[in-house]
């Protein structure tokens, strides 16, 4: 029986710049958490000026208002949820700051988001890359299955949304 190697290196083995894998992951999680705090405070400092800033003009007022409605409805829960939505992840914290979402709740939500979302990507992406080195065909198949699953969920959600509005 052939032994299959683990997709993720041993946590204490040197990985990047001689640092162990787990420490690199922890530093990246802390960096993401720090970025979210910066986003919040910049949004809070900008307030209404956010609409007229270069970023606000690029994103568009209508998109910012959509994000505002999500934040107003869900509050700190929206902060946690934004980790799982690609473009929302980097726009919602600014709006949360501008809307002055409770900072203690924001910290808790962003910490939980960092602690759940980042390790999945860190270990998942690294594991997939290791798999791609060993078996590109299998890695391609895994990628196709993941993309197909995302497409199926997206189509299902849109159909459900359309049936509710019809």
Residue pairs with C-beta under 8 A, 6 or more apart in sequence:
5 134
7 126
7 127
7 128
7 130
7 131
8 21
8 123
8 126
8 127
8 130
9 15
9 21
10 21
11 20
11 21
11 22
12 20
12 21
12 22
13 20
13 21
14 20
15 21
15 24
16 24
19 27
25 118
25 119
25 122
25 123
28 118
28 122
29 114
29 115
29 118
29 119
29 122
30 114
32 114
32 118
33 110
33 111
33 114
36 93
36 110
36 113
36 114
37 107
37 110
39 90
39 93
39 94
39 97
40 93
40 94
40 96
40 97
40 101
40 103
40 106
40 110
41 97
42 94
42 97
43 50
43 93
43 94
43 95
43 96
43 97
43 98
44 97
44 98
44 100
45 97
46 53
46 94
46 97
46 98
47 98
48 98
50 56
50 64
50 94
50 95
50 98
51 57
51 61
51 64
55 94
56 64
59 91
63 91
64 91
64 95
67 88
67 91
67 92
67 95
68 95
68 99
70 78
70 88
70 92
71 78
71 79
71 92
71 95
71 96
71 99
71 101
72 99
74 81
75 101
75 102
75 105
76 101
76 102
76 105
76 106
76 108
76 109
77 109
78 92
78 96
79 92
79 93
79 96
79 101
79 105
79 106
79 109
79 110
79 113
80 109
80 110
80 112
80 113
81 88
82 88
82 89
82 92
82 93
82 113
83 89
83 113
83 114
83 116
83 117
84 117
93 106
93 110
96 106
128 139
128 142
128 143
131 138
131 139
131 142
132 139
132 140
